[in-house]
Amino acid sequence: MANVKKKKGIIGILTGGGDVPGLNPAIRAITIRAQREGYKVIGIRRGWAGLIEMIRDKELPHEDFYQDLTEEVVNKVGRTGGTFLHTSRTRPSHVPKVNVPDHLRNAYQDEYNDLTPEVLKNLDFLGIDTLIPIGGDDTLSYGARLHEEGVKVIAFPKTMDNDVPGTDYCIGFSTCVTRTISMTHALRTTAGSHERFLVIEVFGRYAGFTALLPTMAGAANRCVIPEHRFDLEKLCELLAADRMTNPSRYSVVLVSEGAMFTGGEMVFKEREKDMYGHMKLGGIGDLVSRRLKELSPRFNQGRQINVINQRLSYMVRCGDPDAIDSVVPMAFGNLALDLILEGKAGRMVCLRHGQYDNVPIEIVTSRKKSVDVAKYYNIERLRPYYKSFNHKPLFIMTSDY
């Protein structure tokens, strides 16, 4: 039962960047534990956008910017995917002039504007004592900035790519791997029926965990990842050999969206950049598929091998969370409240060495997290490599320390 005799303070929650399964369970866990400990909880809508677009007038409607969270509000949505608070790729410290809210345009007229003063005023307007941002390294890097400004921040790592440093696990990763394995196996029936190469493009801008783990689990014969430029002819030769040894005459490769072949660069779906300087990736799978078809006669006695090409994209991002992405967010929520009750801030909750823990939020901006190629990737065979599973994290190669 909630401690309604005395409110200890107000906790704010927001979700930034791409949606993943597991966000709503995290919001639910924070809200329920917080209310039972005597805190009021406010959900900020559309990530950091809610904190720059808000108008500080309690007489005006506020539903577009924030909402009060209760057990009744979060209980049902806690079983679902996505984020009911909505999200955006907003960077308050680098807001283009065209994106400055109307009521602030007289004060901010540069090409790029730092709206951090408005964020701080809006947090004060809402009375928020502790802010919990849930996101990837982009979202959390701004959380680190607010911590430097004196805001009490407890961060949650979230990303399908699992590339936030300081933690073995990020919310959304398990569901992504689970779906990738399932969908790849489903596509085998068509690949085998037509005796083709199966090329599947998966998430992974700078880190190849989402391609490497499913391949290690047997979902694919080969994988190409952002951490190593691959040779297209070598890939074709390997896939052709895999196909010939398969009684159903097909083979499978997982292609990270950020993968690059020798002499090539990242392939972008759109050239427009978001506030963090990222262009939207997509299309390397198409390019690899075309080249494999062209090269295949060299390794198939002069006969062309056709290709099935599928981009999983939002199919692994949508829908309900799996078991791990239901349990971990619940644990993260309780870890966050433990820290708040201990009077601690400037931390990121995490999983390290199979144990729940927390680290300084500054770790988010201290380094990049990616696959250790020397330890976990066979650059000659274009597939996962490992010597032993002893004392490795749950997802094997996801530790960065």
Contacts in CASP RR format, 6 or more apart in sequence:
PFRMAT RR
TARGET T0000
AUTHOR 0000-0000-0000
METHOD contacts of the structure
MODEL  1
MANVKKKKGIIGILTGGGDVPGLNPAIRAITIRAQREGYKVIGIRRGWAG
LIEMIRDKELPHEDFYQDLTEEVVNKVGRTGGTFLHTSRTRPSHVPKVNV
PDHLRNAYQDEYNDLTPEVLKNLDFLGIDTLIPIGGDDTLSYGARLHEEG
VKVIAFPKTMDNDVPGTDYCIGFSTCVTRTISMTHALRTTAGSHERFLVI
EVFGRYAGFTALLPTMAGAANRCVIPEHRFDLEKLCELLAADRMTNPSRY
SVVLVSEGAMFTGGEMVFKEREKDMYGHMKLGGIGDLVSRRLKELSPRFN
QGRQINVINQRLSYMVRCGDPDAIDSVVPMAFGNLALDLILEGKAGRMVC
LRHGQYDNVPIEIVTSRKKSVDVAKYYNIERLRPYYKSFNHKPLFIMTSD
Y
1 36 0 8 1.000
2 35 0 8 1.000
2 36 0 8 1.000
2 38 0 8 1.000
2 71 0 8 1.000
3 36 0 8 1.000
3 37 0 8 1.000
3 38 0 8 1.000
4 38 0 8 1.000
6 38 0 8 1.000
7 38 0 8 1.000
7 39 0 8 1.000
7 40 0 8 1.000
8 37 0 8 1.000
8 38 0 8 1.000
8 39 0 8 1.000
9 38 0 8 1.000
9 39 0 8 1.000
9 40 0 8 1.000
9 129 0 8 1.000
10 39 0 8 1.000
10 40 0 8 1.000
10 41 0 8 1.000
10 42 0 8 1.000
10 126 0 8 1.000
10 127 0 8 1.000
10 128 0 8 1.000
10 129 0 8 1.000
10 130 0 8 1.000
11 30 0 8 1.000
11 34 0 8 1.000
11 39 0 8 1.000
11 40 0 8 1.000
11 41 0 8 1.000
11 42 0 8 1.000
11 128 0 8 1.000
11 129 0 8 1.000
11 130 0 8 1.000
11 131 0 8 1.000
11 132 0 8 1.000
11 340 0 8 1.000
12 41 0 8 1.000
12 42 0 8 1.000
12 43 0 8 1.000
12 44 0 8 1.000
12 126 0 8 1.000
12 128 0 8 1.000
12 130 0 8 1.000
12 131 0 8 1.000
12 132 0 8 1.000
13 27 0 8 1.000
13 30 0 8 1.000
13 31 0 8 1.000
13 41 0 8 1.000
13 42 0 8 1.000
13 43 0 8 1.000
13 44 0 8 1.000
13 69 0 8 1.000
13 85 0 8 1.000
13 131 0 8 1.000
13 132 0 8 1.000
13 134 0 8 1.000
14 43 0 8 1.000
14 44 0 8 1.000
14 45 0 8 1.000
14 47 0 8 1.000
14 48 0 8 1.000
14 50 0 8 1.000
14 51 0 8 1.000
14 85 0 8 1.000
14 131 0 8 1.000
14 132 0 8 1.000
14 133 0 8 1.000
14 134 0 8 1.000
15 23 0 8 1.000
15 27 0 8 1.000
15 47 0 8 1.000
15 83 0 8 1.000
15 85 0 8 1.000
15 86 0 8 1.000
15 87 0 8 1.000
15 133 0 8 1.000
15 134 0 8 1.000
15 135 0 8 1.000
15 158 0 8 1.000
16 47 0 8 1.000
16 48 0 8 1.000
16 83 0 8 1.000
16 87 0 8 1.000
16 88 0 8 1.000
16 89 0 8 1.000
16 90 0 8 1.000
16 133 0 8 1.000
16 134 0 8 1.000
16 135 0 8 1.000
16 136 0 8 1.000
16 139 0 8 1.000
16 158 0 8 1.000
17 47 0 8 1.000
17 87 0 8 1.000
17 88 0 8 1.000
17 89 0 8 1.000
17 135 0 8 1.000
17 136 0 8 1.000
17 138 0 8 1.000
17 139 0 8 1.000
18 87 0 8 1.000
18 89 0 8 1.000
18 159 0 8 1.000
18 317 0 8 1.000
19 81 0 8 1.000
19 82 0 8 1.000
19 83 0 8 1.000
19 87 0 8 1.000
19 317 0 8 1.000
19 318 0 8 1.000
20 82 0 8 1.000
20 158 0 8 1.000
20 159 0 8 1.000
20 160 0 8 1.000
20 171 0 8 1.000
20 172 0 8 1.000
20 175 0 8 1.000
20 176 0 8 1.000
20 317 0 8 1.000
20 325 0 8 1.000
21 81 0 8 1.000
21 82 0 8 1.000
21 172 0 8 1.000
21 175 0 8 1.000
21 317 0 8 1.000
21 318 0 8 1.000
21 319 0 8 1.000
21 320 0 8 1.000
21 321 0 8 1.000
21 322 0 8 1.000
21 325 0 8 1.000
22 81 0 8 1.000
22 82 0 8 1.000
22 158 0 8 1.000
22 171 0 8 1.000
22 172 0 8 1.000
22 175 0 8 1.000
22 321 0 8 1.000
22 325 0 8 1.000
22 326 0 8 1.000
22 329 0 8 1.000
23 81 0 8 1.000
23 82 0 8 1.000
23 83 0 8 1.000
23 85 0 8 1.000
23 87 0 8 1.000
23 134 0 8 1.000
23 158 0 8 1.000
23 171 0 8 1.000
23 329 0 8 1.000
24 74 0 8 1.000
24 77 0 8 1.000
24 78 0 8 1.000
24 79 0 8 1.000
24 80 0 8 1.000
24 81 0 8 1.000
24 82 0 8 1.000
24 83 0 8 1.000
24 84 0 8 1.000
25 78 0 8 1.000
25 79 0 8 1.000
25 321 0 8 1.000
25 325 0 8 1.000
25 326 0 8 1.000
25 329 0 8 1.000
25 330 0 8 1.000
26 134 0 8 1.000
26 156 0 8 1.000
26 158 0 8 1.000
26 171 0 8 1.000
26 329 0 8 1.000
26 330 0 8 1.000
26 332 0 8 1.000
26 333 0 8 1.000
27 43 0 8 1.000
27 69 0 8 1.000
27 74 0 8 1.000
27 77 0 8 1.000
27 78 0 8 1.000
27 83 0 8 1.000
27 84 0 8 1.000
27 85 0 8 1.000
27 134 0 8 1.000
28 74 0 8 1.000
28 75 0 8 1.000
28 77 0 8 1.000
28 78 0 8 1.000
28 330 0 8 1.000
29 329 0 8 1.000
29 330 0 8 1.000
29 331 0 8 1.000
29 332 0 8 1.000
29 333 0 8 1.000
29 334 0 8 1.000
30 41 0 8 1.000
30 132 0 8 1.000
30 333 0 8 1.000
30 336 0 8 1.000
30 337 0 8 1.000
31 41 0 8 1.000
31 69 0 8 1.000
31 70 0 8 1.000
31 71 0 8 1.000
31 73 0 8 1.000
31 74 0 8 1.000
32 71 0 8 1.000
32 74 0 8 1.000
32 75 0 8 1.000
33 333 0 8 1.000
33 334 0 8 1.000
33 337 0 8 1.000
34 40 0 8 1.000
34 41 0 8 1.000
34 337 0 8 1.000
34 340 0 8 1.000
35 41 0 8 1.000
35 70 0 8 1.000
35 71 0 8 1.000
37 337 0 8 1.000
37 341 0 8 1.000
39 340 0 8 1.000
40 68 0 8 1.000
41 68 0 8 1.000
41 69 0 8 1.000
41 70 0 8 1.000
42 66 0 8 1.000
42 67 0 8 1.000
42 68 0 8 1.000
42 69 0 8 1.000
42 126 0 8 1.000
42 128 0 8 1.000
43 66 0 8 1.000
43 67 0 8 1.000
43 68 0 8 1.000
43 69 0 8 1.000
43 85 0 8 1.000
44 50 0 8 1.000
44 51 0 8 1.000
44 65 0 8 1.000
44 66 0 8 1.000
44 85 0 8 1.000
45 63 0 8 1.000
45 64 0 8 1.000
45 65 0 8 1.000
45 66 0 8 1.000
45 67 0 8 1.000
45 85 0 8 1.000
45 86 0 8 1.000
46 53 0 8 1.000
46 85 0 8 1.000
46 86 0 8 1.000
46 87 0 8 1.000
46 88 0 8 1.000
46 90 0 8 1.000
47 85 0 8 1.000
47 86 0 8 1.000
47 87 0 8 1.000
47 88 0 8 1.000
47 90 0 8 1.000
47 133 0 8 1.000
47 139 0 8 1.000
48 88 0 8 1.000
48 90 0 8 1.000
48 91 0 8 1.000
48 92 0 8 1.000
48 119 0 8 1.000
48 133 0 8 1.000
48 139 0 8 1.000
48 142 0 8 1.000
49 88 0 8 1.000
49 90 0 8 1.000
50 65 0 8 1.000
50 66 0 8 1.000
50 90 0 8 1.000
50 122 0 8 1.000
51 92 0 8 1.000
51 118 0 8 1.000
51 119 0 8 1.000
51 122 0 8 1.000
51 123 0 8 1.000
52 90 0 8 1.000
52 92 0 8 1.000
52 95 0 8 1.000
52 101 0 8 1.000
52 104 0 8 1.000
52 115 0 8 1.000
52 118 0 8 1.000
52 119 0 8 1.000
52 122 0 8 1.000
53 64 0 8 1.000
53 65 0 8 1.000
53 101 0 8 1.000
54 62 0 8 1.000
54 65 0 8 1.000
54 66 0 8 1.000
54 122 0 8 1.000
54 125 0 8 1.000
55 65 0 8 1.000
55 103 0 8 1.000
56 121 0 8 1.000
56 122 0 8 1.000
56 125 0 8 1.000
66 126 0 8 1.000
67 73 0 8 1.000
67 85 0 8 1.000
77 84 0 8 1.000
79 320 0 8 1.000
80 319 0 8 1.000
80 320 0 8 1.000
81 318 0 8 1.000
81 319 0 8 1.000
81 320 0 8 1.000
81 321 0 8 1.000
82 318 0 8 1.000
82 319 0 8 1.000
89 138 0 8 1.000
89 274 0 8 1.000
89 275 0 8 1.000
89 276 0 8 1.000
90 99 0 8 1.000
90 275 0 8 1.000
91 138 0 8 1.000
91 142 0 8 1.000
91 275 0 8 1.000
91 276 0 8 1.000
92 114 0 8 1.000
92 115 0 8 1.000
92 116 0 8 1.000
92 118 0 8 1.000
92 119 0 8 1.000
92 142 0 8 1.000
93 114 0 8 1.000
93 115 0 8 1.000
93 116 0 8 1.000
93 142 0 8 1.000
93 145 0 8 1.000
94 112 0 8 1.000
94 113 0 8 1.000
94 114 0 8 1.000
94 275 0 8 1.000
94 276 0 8 1.000
95 108 0 8 1.000
95 112 0 8 1.000
95 113 0 8 1.000
95 114 0 8 1.000
95 115 0 8 1.000
95 275 0 8 1.000
96 111 0 8 1.000
96 112 0 8 1.000
96 113 0 8 1.000
96 275 0 8 1.000
97 108 0 8 1.000
97 109 0 8 1.000
97 110 0 8 1.000
97 111 0 8 1.000
97 112 0 8 1.000
97 113 0 8 1.000
99 275 0 8 1.000
100 108 0 8 1.000
100 109 0 8 1.000
100 113 0 8 1.000
100 115 0 8 1.000
104 115 0 8 1.000
104 118 0 8 1.000
108 115 0 8 1.000
116 145 0 8 1.000
116 146 0 8 1.000
116 149 0 8 1.000
119 146 0 8 1.000
120 146 0 8 1.000
120 149 0 8 1.000
120 151 0 8 1.000
123 131 0 8 1.000
123 151 0 8 1.000
129 152 0 8 1.000
130 152 0 8 1.000
130 153 0 8 1.000
130 154 0 8 1.000
130 340 0 8 1.000
130 345 0 8 1.000
131 143 0 8 1.000
131 146 0 8 1.000
131 151 0 8 1.000
131 152 0 8 1.000
131 153 0 8 1.000
131 154 0 8 1.000
132 153 0 8 1.000
132 154 0 8 1.000
132 155 0 8 1.000
132 156 0 8 1.000
132 336 0 8 1.000
133 139 0 8 1.000
133 140 0 8 1.000
133 142 0 8 1.000
133 143 0 8 1.000
133 153 0 8 1.000
133 155 0 8 1.000
133 156 0 8 1.000
134 155 0 8 1.000
134 156 0 8 1.000
134 158 0 8 1.000
134 171 0 8 1.000
135 155 0 8 1.000
135 156 0 8 1.000
135 157 0 8 1.000
135 158 0 8 1.000
135 159 0 8 1.000
135 164 0 8 1.000
136 157 0 8 1.000
136 158 0 8 1.000
136 159 0 8 1.000
136 164 0 8 1.000
136 170 0 8 1.000
136 364 0 8 1.000
137 159 0 8 1.000
137 163 0 8 1.000
137 164 0 8 1.000
137 165 0 8 1.000
137 364 0 8 1.000
137 365 0 8 1.000
138 276 0 8 1.000
138 278 0 8 1.000
139 158 0 8 1.000
140 155 0 8 1.000
140 157 0 8 1.000
140 164 0 8 1.000
140 348 0 8 1.000
140 361 0 8 1.000
140 364 0 8 1.000
141 364 0 8 1.000
141 365 0 8 1.000
143 151 0 8 1.000
143 153 0 8 1.000
143 155 0 8 1.000
143 361 0 8 1.000
144 153 0 8 1.000
144 155 0 8 1.000
144 361 0 8 1.000
144 362 0 8 1.000
144 364 0 8 1.000
144 365 0 8 1.000
146 153 0 8 1.000
147 153 0 8 1.000
147 345 0 8 1.000
147 346 0 8 1.000
147 361 0 8 1.000
147 362 0 8 1.000
152 345 0 8 1.000
152 346 0 8 1.000
153 345 0 8 1.000
153 346 0 8 1.000
153 347 0 8 1.000
153 361 0 8 1.000
154 336 0 8 1.000
154 339 0 8 1.000
154 340 0 8 1.000
154 345 0 8 1.000
154 346 0 8 1.000
154 347 0 8 1.000
154 348 0 8 1.000
154 349 0 8 1.000
155 346 0 8 1.000
155 347 0 8 1.000
155 348 0 8 1.000
155 349 0 8 1.000
155 361 0 8 1.000
155 364 0 8 1.000
156 171 0 8 1.000
156 329 0 8 1.000
156 332 0 8 1.000
156 333 0 8 1.000
156 336 0 8 1.000
156 348 0 8 1.000
156 349 0 8 1.000
157 164 0 8 1.000
157 166 0 8 1.000
157 167 0 8 1.000
157 169 0 8 1.000
157 170 0 8 1.000
157 171 0 8 1.000
157 348 0 8 1.000
157 349 0 8 1.000
157 350 0 8 1.000
158 164 0 8 1.000
158 170 0 8 1.000
158 171 0 8 1.000
158 172 0 8 1.000
159 170 0 8 1.000
159 171 0 8 1.000
159 172 0 8 1.000
159 173 0 8 1.000
160 170 0 8 1.000
160 172 0 8 1.000
160 173 0 8 1.000
160 176 0 8 1.000
160 203 0 8 1.000
160 204 0 8 1.000
160 210 0 8 1.000
160 316 0 8 1.000
160 317 0 8 1.000
161 170 0 8 1.000
161 173 0 8 1.000
161 203 0 8 1.000
161 204 0 8 1.000
161 205 0 8 1.000
161 206 0 8 1.000
161 207 0 8 1.000
161 208 0 8 1.000
161 209 0 8 1.000
161 210 0 8 1.000
162 169 0 8 1.000
162 170 0 8 1.000
162 173 0 8 1.000
162 207 0 8 1.000
162 209 0 8 1.000
162 210 0 8 1.000
162 369 0 8 1.000
162 395 0 8 1.000
162 398 0 8 1.000
163 170 0 8 1.000
163 204 0 8 1.000
163 205 0 8 1.000
163 206 0 8 1.000
163 207 0 8 1.000
163 209 0 8 1.000
163 368 0 8 1.000
163 369 0 8 1.000
163 370 0 8 1.000
164 170 0 8 1.000
164 348 0 8 1.000
164 364 0 8 1.000
164 369 0 8 1.000
165 363 0 8 1.000
165 364 0 8 1.000
165 366 0 8 1.000
165 367 0 8 1.000
165 368 0 8 1.000
165 369 0 8 1.000
165 400 0 8 1.000
166 348 0 8 1.000
166 350 0 8 1.000
166 352 0 8 1.000
166 359 0 8 1.000
166 363 0 8 1.000
166 364 0 8 1.000
166 369 0 8 1.000
166 400 0 8 1.000
166 401 0 8 1.000
167 348 0 8 1.000
167 350 0 8 1.000
167 351 0 8 1.000
167 352 0 8 1.000
167 359 0 8 1.000
168 350 0 8 1.000
168 351 0 8 1.000
168 352 0 8 1.000
168 353 0 8 1.000
168 354 0 8 1.000
168 393 0 8 1.000
168 394 0 8 1.000
168 395 0 8 1.000
168 398 0 8 1.000
168 399 0 8 1.000
169 328 0 8 1.000
169 350 0 8 1.000
169 351 0 8 1.000
169 393 0 8 1.000
169 394 0 8 1.000
169 395 0 8 1.000
169 398 0 8 1.000
171 325 0 8 1.000
171 328 0 8 1.000
171 329 0 8 1.000
171 332 0 8 1.000
172 321 0 8 1.000
172 325 0 8 1.000
173 209 0 8 1.000
173 210 0 8 1.000
173 325 0 8 1.000
173 395 0 8 1.000
173 398 0 8 1.000
174 322 0 8 1.000
174 323 0 8 1.000
174 324 0 8 1.000
174 325 0 8 1.000
174 328 0 8 1.000
174 395 0 8 1.000
175 316 0 8 1.000
175 321 0 8 1.000
175 322 0 8 1.000
175 324 0 8 1.000
175 325 0 8 1.000
176 203 0 8 1.000
176 210 0 8 1.000
176 316 0 8 1.000
176 317 0 8 1.000
177 210 0 8 1.000
177 213 0 8 1.000
177 214 0 8 1.000
177 217 0 8 1.000
177 395 0 8 1.000
178 322 0 8 1.000
179 312 0 8 1.000
179 315 0 8 1.000
179 316 0 8 1.000
180 200 0 8 1.000
180 202 0 8 1.000
180 210 0 8 1.000
180 214 0 8 1.000
180 219 0 8 1.000
180 254 0 8 1.000
180 312 0 8 1.000
180 316 0 8 1.000
181 214 0 8 1.000
181 217 0 8 1.000
181 218 0 8 1.000
181 219 0 8 1.000
183 200 0 8 1.000
183 310 0 8 1.000
183 312 0 8 1.000
183 315 0 8 1.000
183 316 0 8 1.000
184 198 0 8 1.000
184 200 0 8 1.000
184 214 0 8 1.000
184 219 0 8 1.000
184 220 0 8 1.000
184 252 0 8 1.000
184 254 0 8 1.000
185 219 0 8 1.000
187 198 0 8 1.000
187 200 0 8 1.000
187 308 0 8 1.000
187 310 0 8 1.000
188 198 0 8 1.000
188 248 0 8 1.000
188 250 0 8 1.000
188 252 0 8 1.000
190 196 0 8 1.000
190 198 0 8 1.000
190 308 0 8 1.000
191 197 0 8 1.000
191 198 0 8 1.000
191 250 0 8 1.000
191 252 0 8 1.000
191 308 0 8 1.000
192 248 0 8 1.000
192 249 0 8 1.000
192 250 0 8 1.000
194 250 0 8 1.000
194 306 0 8 1.000
194 308 0 8 1.000
195 243 0 8 1.000
195 248 0 8 1.000
195 249 0 8 1.000
195 250 0 8 1.000
195 305 0 8 1.000
196 250 0 8 1.000
196 305 0 8 1.000
196 306 0 8 1.000
196 307 0 8 1.000
196 308 0 8 1.000
197 239 0 8 1.000
197 243 0 8 1.000
197 250 0 8 1.000
197 251 0 8 1.000
197 252 0 8 1.000
197 253 0 8 1.000
197 289 0 8 1.000
197 292 0 8 1.000
197 293 0 8 1.000
197 296 0 8 1.000
197 305 0 8 1.000
197 306 0 8 1.000
197 307 0 8 1.000
197 308 0 8 1.000
198 250 0 8 1.000
198 251 0 8 1.000
198 252 0 8 1.000
198 253 0 8 1.000
198 307 0 8 1.000
198 308 0 8 1.000
198 310 0 8 1.000
199 253 0 8 1.000
199 255 0 8 1.000
199 285 0 8 1.000
199 288 0 8 1.000
199 289 0 8 1.000
199 292 0 8 1.000
199 307 0 8 1.000
199 308 0 8 1.000
199 309 0 8 1.000
199 310 0 8 1.000
200 220 0 8 1.000
200 252 0 8 1.000
200 253 0 8 1.000
200 254 0 8 1.000
200 255 0 8 1.000
200 310 0 8 1.000
200 311 0 8 1.000
200 312 0 8 1.000
201 255 0 8 1.000
201 256 0 8 1.000
201 257 0 8 1.000
201 282 0 8 1.000
201 283 0 8 1.000
201 284 0 8 1.000
201 285 0 8 1.000
201 286 0 8 1.000
201 309 0 8 1.000
201 310 0 8 1.000
201 311 0 8 1.000
201 312 0 8 1.000
201 313 0 8 1.000
202 210 0 8 1.000
202 211 0 8 1.000
202 214 0 8 1.000
202 254 0 8 1.000
202 255 0 8 1.000
202 256 0 8 1.000
202 257 0 8 1.000
202 312 0 8 1.000
202 316 0 8 1.000
203 210 0 8 1.000
203 256 0 8 1.000
203 257 0 8 1.000
203 312 0 8 1.000
203 313 0 8 1.000
203 316 0 8 1.000
203 317 0 8 1.000
204 210 0 8 1.000
204 211 0 8 1.000
204 225 0 8 1.000
204 226 0 8 1.000
204 256 0 8 1.000
204 257 0 8 1.000
204 258 0 8 1.000
204 281 0 8 1.000
205 226 0 8 1.000
205 257 0 8 1.000
205 258 0 8 1.000
205 278 0 8 1.000
205 281 0 8 1.000
206 226 0 8 1.000
206 258 0 8 1.000
206 368 0 8 1.000
206 370 0 8 1.000
207 225 0 8 1.000
207 226 0 8 1.000
207 227 0 8 1.000
207 369 0 8 1.000
207 370 0 8 1.000
207 371 0 8 1.000
208 223 0 8 1.000
208 225 0 8 1.000
208 226 0 8 1.000
208 227 0 8 1.000
208 256 0 8 1.000
208 370 0 8 1.000
208 371 0 8 1.000
209 371 0 8 1.000
209 395 0 8 1.000
209 397 0 8 1.000
209 398 0 8 1.000
210 256 0 8 1.000
211 220 0 8 1.000
211 223 0 8 1.000
211 224 0 8 1.000
211 225 0 8 1.000
211 254 0 8 1.000
211 255 0 8 1.000
211 256 0 8 1.000
211 259 0 8 1.000
212 223 0 8 1.000
212 225 0 8 1.000
212 371 0 8 1.000
212 376 0 8 1.000
212 377 0 8 1.000
212 384 0 8 1.000
212 397 0 8 1.000
213 395 0 8 1.000
213 396 0 8 1.000
213 397 0 8 1.000
214 220 0 8 1.000
214 223 0 8 1.000
214 254 0 8 1.000
215 221 0 8 1.000
215 222 0 8 1.000
215 223 0 8 1.000
215 254 0 8 1.000
215 383 0 8 1.000
215 384 0 8 1.000
216 384 0 8 1.000
216 386 0 8 1.000
216 396 0 8 1.000
219 252 0 8 1.000
219 254 0 8 1.000
220 252 0 8 1.000
220 253 0 8 1.000
220 254 0 8 1.000
221 238 0 8 1.000
221 239 0 8 1.000
221 242 0 8 1.000
221 251 0 8 1.000
221 252 0 8 1.000
221 253 0 8 1.000
221 383 0 8 1.000
222 235 0 8 1.000
222 238 0 8 1.000
222 239 0 8 1.000
222 242 0 8 1.000
222 251 0 8 1.000
222 252 0 8 1.000
222 253 0 8 1.000
222 254 0 8 1.000
222 381 0 8 1.000
222 382 0 8 1.000
222 383 0 8 1.000
223 253 0 8 1.000
223 254 0 8 1.000
223 255 0 8 1.000
223 256 0 8 1.000
223 382 0 8 1.000
223 383 0 8 1.000
223 384 0 8 1.000
224 230 0 8 1.000
224 235 0 8 1.000
224 253 0 8 1.000
224 254 0 8 1.000
224 255 0 8 1.000
224 256 0 8 1.000
224 259 0 8 1.000
224 261 0 8 1.000
224 288 0 8 1.000
224 382 0 8 1.000
225 256 0 8 1.000
225 259 0 8 1.000
225 371 0 8 1.000
225 377 0 8 1.000
226 256 0 8 1.000
226 258 0 8 1.000
226 259 0 8 1.000
226 260 0 8 1.000
226 370 0 8 1.000
227 370 0 8 1.000
227 371 0 8 1.000
227 373 0 8 1.000
227 377 0 8 1.000
228 373 0 8 1.000
228 377 0 8 1.000
228 379 0 8 1.000
229 260 0 8 1.000
229 261 0 8 1.000
229 262 0 8 1.000
229 263 0 8 1.000
229 264 0 8 1.000
230 259 0 8 1.000
230 260 0 8 1.000
230 261 0 8 1.000
230 262 0 8 1.000
230 382 0 8 1.000
231 261 0 8 1.000
231 262 0 8 1.000
232 261 0 8 1.000
232 262 0 8 1.000
232 288 0 8 1.000
232 291 0 8 1.000
232 292 0 8 1.000
232 295 0 8 1.000
233 295 0 8 1.000
233 298 0 8 1.000
234 382 0 8 1.000
235 253 0 8 1.000
235 261 0 8 1.000
235 288 0 8 1.000
235 292 0 8 1.000
235 382 0 8 1.000
236 291 0 8 1.000
236 292 0 8 1.000
236 295 0 8 1.000
236 296 0 8 1.000
236 298 0 8 1.000
236 299 0 8 1.000
237 298 0 8 1.000
237 299 0 8 1.000
238 381 0 8 1.000
238 382 0 8 1.000
239 251 0 8 1.000
239 253 0 8 1.000
239 292 0 8 1.000
240 251 0 8 1.000
240 296 0 8 1.000
240 299 0 8 1.000
240 300 0 8 1.000
240 305 0 8 1.000
241 299 0 8 1.000
242 251 0 8 1.000
242 252 0 8 1.000
243 249 0 8 1.000
243 250 0 8 1.000
243 251 0 8 1.000
243 305 0 8 1.000
253 288 0 8 1.000
253 382 0 8 1.000
255 284 0 8 1.000
255 285 0 8 1.000
255 288 0 8 1.000
256 284 0 8 1.000
257 281 0 8 1.000
257 282 0 8 1.000
257 283 0 8 1.000
257 284 0 8 1.000
258 266 0 8 1.000
258 267 0 8 1.000
258 281 0 8 1.000
258 284 0 8 1.000
259 284 0 8 1.000
260 266 0 8 1.000
260 284 0 8 1.000
261 288 0 8 1.000
261 291 0 8 1.000
266 281 0 8 1.000
266 284 0 8 1.000
267 281 0 8 1.000
267 282 0 8 1.000
267 283 0 8 1.000
267 284 0 8 1.000
267 285 0 8 1.000
267 286 0 8 1.000
267 287 0 8 1.000
268 279 0 8 1.000
268 280 0 8 1.000
268 281 0 8 1.000
268 282 0 8 1.000
269 279 0 8 1.000
269 280 0 8 1.000
269 281 0 8 1.000
269 282 0 8 1.000
269 283 0 8 1.000
270 279 0 8 1.000
270 280 0 8 1.000
271 279 0 8 1.000
272 279 0 8 1.000
272 280 0 8 1.000
273 279 0 8 1.000
274 280 0 8 1.000
282 311 0 8 1.000
283 311 0 8 1.000
285 309 0 8 1.000
285 311 0 8 1.000
286 309 0 8 1.000
286 311 0 8 1.000
289 307 0 8 1.000
289 309 0 8 1.000
290 307 0 8 1.000
292 305 0 8 1.000
292 307 0 8 1.000
293 304 0 8 1.000
293 305 0 8 1.000
293 306 0 8 1.000
293 307 0 8 1.000
296 303 0 8 1.000
296 304 0 8 1.000
296 305 0 8 1.000
297 303 0 8 1.000
297 304 0 8 1.000
321 329 0 8 1.000
328 351 0 8 1.000
331 356 0 8 1.000
332 349 0 8 1.000
332 356 0 8 1.000
333 349 0 8 1.000
335 349 0 8 1.000
335 356 0 8 1.000
335 358 0 8 1.000
336 349 0 8 1.000
339 345 0 8 1.000
339 347 0 8 1.000
339 349 0 8 1.000
339 358 0 8 1.000
344 358 0 8 1.000
346 360 0 8 1.000
346 361 0 8 1.000
347 358 0 8 1.000
347 359 0 8 1.000
347 360 0 8 1.000
347 361 0 8 1.000
348 358 0 8 1.000
348 359 0 8 1.000
348 360 0 8 1.000
348 361 0 8 1.000
348 363 0 8 1.000
348 364 0 8 1.000
349 356 0 8 1.000
349 357 0 8 1.000
349 358 0 8 1.000
350 356 0 8 1.000
350 357 0 8 1.000
350 358 0 8 1.000
350 359 0 8 1.000
351 357 0 8 1.000
351 393 0 8 1.000
351 394 0 8 1.000
352 359 0 8 1.000
352 399 0 8 1.000
352 401 0 8 1.000
353 393 0 8 1.000
353 399 0 8 1.000
354 393 0 8 1.000
354 394 0 8 1.000
367 400 0 8 1.000
369 400 0 8 1.000
370 400 0 8 1.000
371 377 0 8 1.000
371 397 0 8 1.000
372 397 0 8 1.000
373 379 0 8 1.000
375 385 0 8 1.000
375 386 0 8 1.000
375 397 0 8 1.000
376 384 0 8 1.000
376 385 0 8 1.000
376 386 0 8 1.000
376 396 0 8 1.000
376 397 0 8 1.000
377 383 0 8 1.000
377 384 0 8 1.000
377 385 0 8 1.000
378 384 0 8 1.000
378 385 0 8 1.000
384 397 0 8 1.000
386 392 0 8 1.000
386 396 0 8 1.000
386 397 0 8 1.000
389 396 0 8 1.000
392 399 0 8 1.000
393 399 0 8 1.000
END
